[in-house]
Each structure stands twice: as C-alpha cells, then as structure tokens.
C-alpha cells in the first residue's frame, strides 16, 4: 500500500471519529440544556426572542400621512400608496 493510500485511510478514520464525537457532544449538550430548562422552568419565549438573529429590533412607526377620503394611513416608509403617489405629500401630512 502506498503512503497516499495510508493517508486517505487515516483521514477516513479521523472523519468517522470526528463525526461520532460531534454527535456525542451534541447529544450531551441537548441533555444538559433540557435539564436546565426543566430545573428553572424556562420557556421558549424567554430563550428565543422574536427578532433573534436579525441584530436589530423593529418598533412600530407612527403614520405621517392620511388619505382624507378614506382615512387610510401611511408611515412614509416603503412604496407610496396610489392615493399619494406623485402628489404633494404636504397636503396629506398628519398635523
């Protein structure tokens, strides 16, 4: 057997060991997490927030414009509704 073939077999053996160890560590971590959740009565809402992962929180923006005919509101963000598109926005400002 060549040195190359020996190295390939060693790599395959290491890959199997890595996969097995990762699975074992993950299983242990899950069991530890479950026991802590049960011990402290932790809920999913306490752990996972709504905007988790986004890095920023969004807050509701008050409307800036009102359609006088339908009382439809628009915050001024995003695509403009048809009732205000291309018109003087000062006329629709909420004061």
HUHUGI-V468305 format. One record per residue. N is the residue number from 1. RES is the residue in one letter. SS is DSSP state (alpha for helix, beta for strand, coil for the rest). Layout:
n = (N;N)
res = (RES;RES)
ss = (SS;SS)
This chain:
n = (1;2;3;4;5;6;7;8;9;10;11;12;13;14;15;16;17;18;19;20;21;22;23;24;25;26;27;28;29;30;31;32;33;34;35;36;37;38;39;40;41;42;43;44;45;46;47;48;49;50;51;52;53;54;55;56;57;58;59;60;61;62;63;64;65;66;67;68;69;70;71;72;73;74;75;76;77;78;79;80;81;82;83;84;85;86;87;88;89;90;91;92;93;94;95)
res = (X;X;X;X;X;X;X;X;X;X;X;X;X;X;X;X;X;X;X;X;X;X;X;X;X;X;X;X;X;X;X;X;X;X;X;X;X;X;X;X;X;X;X;X;X;X;X;X;X;X;X;X;X;X;X;X;X;X;X;X;X;X;X;X;X;X;X;X;X;X;X;X;X;X;X;X;X;X;X;X;X;X;X;X;X;X;X;X;X;X;X;X;X;X;X)
ss = (coil;coil;alpha;alpha;alpha;alpha;alpha;alpha;alpha;alpha;alpha;alpha;alpha;alpha;alpha;alpha;alpha;alpha;alpha;alpha;alpha;alpha;alpha;alpha;alpha;alpha;alpha;alpha;alpha;alpha;alpha;alpha;alpha;alpha;alpha;alpha;alpha;alpha;alpha;alpha;coil;coil;coil;alpha;alpha;alpha;alpha;coil;coil;coil;coil;coil;coil;coil;coil;coil;coil;coil;coil;coil;coil;coil;coil;coil;beta;beta;coil;coil;coil;coil;coil;coil;beta;beta;coil;coil;coil;coil;coil;coil;coil;coil;coil;coil;coil;coil;coil;coil;alpha;alpha;alpha;alpha;beta;coil;coil)
